[in-house]
Amino acid sequence: MDKMDAEMSEDERWFILQSRSCKPTDIYASKAWLLTGKDVYPKNFSMQFEDYLLEKESGKVKQAAQYLYEMFQSFPNEEKLLREVQCIAETLQTESVTGDSVLYRDLFTCLPNDIQCKLLLNVSDQTKDTIEQCKTMLLILNRFPSMIAQQGVQLVESLMSAEKHAHSHTPVNCYRKYLVHDVLPLVLRNEATDLAPKQLFKWLQKAIEFYVCYVSQPPSGEIDDKSASSDILSPTKKYSSANLKRSTSILGLPDKECHISRPWDNLFDVMKLAGLKLGWRIGDFFNKSRESQLQELDVLQDQSVKSNNPVLLKQTLYCSTILLLDCVYQYMGKVDPTQFVGKSSSYNQQTALVEIPQCTLANSEPKQKRQKLSGCPDIMSSPGMIQTTPIISNLSTASKCWDLLHSEKYIKDFSKLKQHLHFDSWNWLKVFKSDLLIYQGNFMESINLLCQSKGNSTVKSSSTTPLANS
């Protein structure tokens, strides 16, 4: 029994009981009892709520909405009313077309806009769970964009604080997902939201770390080491993918809420939106071909170095870093699709980087136009190999970005950014480093790196020997 029910007098309760007894046979008599009771006891919540239920169950949405509005004005903290409002808020978050869902949506639509907003804010304030509160706030921000400047940043800070106190062992968790996937795009698109550069960089780093860790999740389950090659090849051993989980997961969310259809595009969108706030001109950079991206980076790098403009320097740093990670992911996903959840490929040839003497290179495909990269050798594929163009393009572009980020002008800031993004925890990036060393002709350094990552003793040699196909 609710507190108000317990505090009602016998006479007040009697009117409600009389109304309920008439409801099955005579709806008008039931309504008359409530109208009389409300006249006698105008400040009784239970009687007004009973009248609201009667109108709602009769399908009289406008009248029910009017009663809901009046109760919200007079009894905003009543438990029954809060539960009813919570049901409305939950319905608005779904696409259900059941009778009750349609009724609740129609009822909500009949309320004045300011009451709609206040009603949902009331639900949010009463919610203790951060994720449920976030869902309600997203409902508010999407329906009432004018609230973004006031409530958006607070929601961002709330999610970041909840993640910190949850001590999540992975950035791929429910708080980070709602932060970077759902909230940040709304806040960053809002022109009225005033944000400091330091705040924007922090958010951008959160987004990069989440999306990169999300797409690079390894398959879960037991790995059959007996099926793996014992040879040290580039980029990694091939494991059997049978019995391995091939779907992404997000800590704290059910499986049905873990799928993100366009993770890289979502990251690029956040980058562009944050860039606009920072004064960057990114445009369609991330939709261009690898060759065009490199050309644009070269121009941007020249401008930033010559002008020593901190805005251009930061833009070059972040564009190069995201392009590097995208290229490495696409490259690794091609040479070994089994290492990432959700990656699959019919291309199962195992590949190795091989040094080709210049005389051989000069005699092979003399008329073919090949991409030139400063300080980097050309990459060619063996006859009979298929689907190698993306591998070559992504490795070449990644190498160029790597060299740029390790140049004197950017190495300090890139080192700090790597720490924020926890680069060292990404094993697939370590494997790429070994391939990059092979690409640059540093074969023994590559072998040493592979051995160190496996916990073996370092292989030492005074000579450099090329890797060949096994």
C-alpha positions, 0 to 999 in steps of 0.5 A, spaced: 500 500 500 502 506 497 503 512 503 498 516 500 493 510 500 495 508 507 493 516 509 487 516 506 480 516 511 475 511 510 471 516 506 476 517 501 477 510 500 470 509 500 469 513 493 475 509 490 472 503 492 465 505 489 468 507 483 472 500 482 465 496 483 461 500 477 467 500 472 466 493 469 458 494 468 457 502 468 463 506 466 459 513 467 457 511 474 464 509 475 466 516 473 461 520 477 463 517 483 470 519 482 468 526 480 464 527 486 470 524 490 475 529 487 470 535 489 469 533 496 477 531 497 480 536 491 487 534 494 487 527 494 492 524 489 489 517 489 483 519 487 486 523 481 490 518 479 484 513 479 481 518 474 487 518 470 487 510 469 480 510 468 481 515 462 487 512 459 484 505 459 478 508 456 483 510 450 481 518 452 488 520 451 487 527 451 483 527 457 488 522 460 494 527 458 491 533 462 490 529 468 497 527 468 499 534 467 495 536 473 498 531 477 505 532 475 504 539 477 501 538 484 504 531 486 511 531 482 514 526 487 508 521 488 511 514 487 505 511 483 506 517 478 513 516 478 512 509 476 507 511 470 512 516 468 518 511 468 513 507 463 512 512 459 520 514 458 521 506 457 516 506 452 519 512 448 526 508 448 523 502 444 520 501 437 515 497 440 508 497 437 504 494 442 497 497 444 500 500 451 506 502 447 502 506 442 498 509 448 503 511 452 507 515 446 500 518 444 499 520 451 506 523 451 505 527 445 499 530 448 503 533 453 506 541 452 513 541 450 515 544 457 512 538 461 514 533 456 521 535 458 520 536 465 517 530 466 523 526 463 528 530 467 524 528 473 525 521 471 532 522 470 533 525 477 530 519 480 534 514 476 540 511 480 543 507 475 548 511 471 546 508 464 539 508 465 540 515 467 544 516 460 538 513 456 533 518 459 538 524 458 539 522 451 532 521 450 531 528 452 537 531 448 534 528 442 527 531 443 529 537 446 536 540 442 536 546 446 538 542 452 544 540 449 548 546 451 546 545 459 545 538 460 550 535 455 557 536 458 554 534 465 552 527 462 559 527 459 562 528 465 557 523 469 559 517 464 567 519 465 566 519 472 562 512 472 567 509 468 573 511 473 569 509 479 567 502 476 575 501 475 574 497 468 579 493 465 578 495 458 576 501 455 570 497 451 565 498 457 558 500 457 560 507 460 565 509 454 560 506 449 555 511 451 560 516 451 563 516 445 558 513 440 551 516 443 553 522 447 559 526 444 556 526 437 550 530 440 554 535 444 559 536 439 554 538 433 551 543 438 554 550 436 552 553 443 556 548 447 562 552 449 568 547 450 575 548 451 581 545 447 583 541 453 577 538 454 576 536 446 583 533 446 581 528 452 574 526 449 577 525 442 582 520 445 577 517 449 573 516 442 580 513 439 581 508 444 574 505 444 573 504 437 580 502 436 580 497 442 573 495 439 574 493 432 581 490 434 578 485 439 581 478 439 576 472 438 575 469 445 575 461 447 580 456 446 586 456 441 589 450 439 596 451 439 598 445 435 595 448 429 599 454 429 605 454 425 612 454 429 615 458 424 616 466 426 613 469 420 610 476 418 605 478 421 603 473 426 602 465 426 595 462 423 590 459 428 584 455 427 578 459 428 573 453 430 570 454 436 572 461 437 567 467 439 566 471 432 562 477 435 564 483 439 562 484 446 562 491 450 563 490 458 556 491 462 552 491 456 547 485 453 549 482 446 544 485 443 547 492 444 554 490 443 554 491 435 556 498 432 555 497 425 560 503 422 566 503 428 571 507 423 566 511 420 563 513 427 570 515 429 572 519 423 565 523 425 567 524 432 574 527 429 571 531 424 566 534 429 571 535 434 576 538 429 571 543 427 571 546 434 578 546 434 579 550 428 581 544 423 579 543 416 578 536 415 573 535 410 572 529 407 580 527 408 578 520 411 573 518 405 579 519 400 584 514 397 590 512 401 594 516 395 590 522 396 590 522 404 598 522 403 598 527 399 594 532 403 598 530 409 604 532 406 601 539 404 598 539 411 605 537 414 609 542 410 604 548 412 604 546 420 612 546 420 613 552 416 608 556 420 609 553 426 602 554 427 600 549 433 593 548 430 596 545 424 601 541 428 595 538 432 591 537 426 597 533 423 598 529 429 591 527 430 590 526 423 596 522 422 595 517 428 588 515 426 590 514 419 596 510 422 591 506 426 586 505 420 591 502 415 595 498 420 588 495 422 586 494 415 593 491 413 593 486 419 586 484 418 588 482 411 594 478 412 591 475 418 583 475 418 582 470 424 586 475 429 580 480 430 573 479 432 568 479 426 573 479 421 573 473 416 576 472 409 576 467 403 584 469 403 588 464 407 595 465 403 600 466 409 604 472 407 611 474 408 615 480 407 621 479 402 627 483 400 628 484 392 634 486 389 634 492 386 636 489 379 630 484 380 625 490 381 628 494 375 626 488 371 620 487 373 614 491 371 618 496 368 612 500 365 607 499 372 607 506 376 608 504 383 607 509 389 613 512 391 614 514 399 620 518 401 625 513 405 621 507 404 622 501 399 617 499 394 612 493 395 610 488 390 606 481 390 608 475 388 605 472 382 599 468 383 597 472 390 590 475 390 587 481 394 594 484 395 593 491 393 589 493 400 595 490 403 600 494 399 597 500 400 595 500 407 602 498 409 605 503 405 601 509 408 602 506 415 609 506 414 609 514 411 605 516 417 609 512 422 615 516 419 612 522 420 609 521 427 617 519 429 620 525 426 623 531 430 617 535 430 612 530 432 615 525 436 614 528 443 607 529 442 606 523 439 609 519 445 604 523 449 599 521 445 601 513 445 601 513 453 594 516 453 591 511 448 595 505 451 599 503 445 603 498 448 597 494 450 595 493 443 599 486 441 597 487 434 600 493 433 607 490 436 606 485 430 605 491 425 612 494 428 615 487 426 613 488 419 615 495 419 622 493 421 622 488 415 619 493 410 625 498 412 630 492 412 631 491 419 630 484 419 634 482 426 630 487 429 624 485 427 626 478 429 628 480 436 621 484 437 617 478 436 622 474 440 621 479 446 613 479 445 613 472 446 617 472 452 623 469 449 631 471 449 633 476 444 636 473 438 643 477 436 646 477 430 651 482 427 649 480 420 642 482 417 639 476 413 632 477 409 626 473 410 624 468 405 617 465 403 616 458 407 
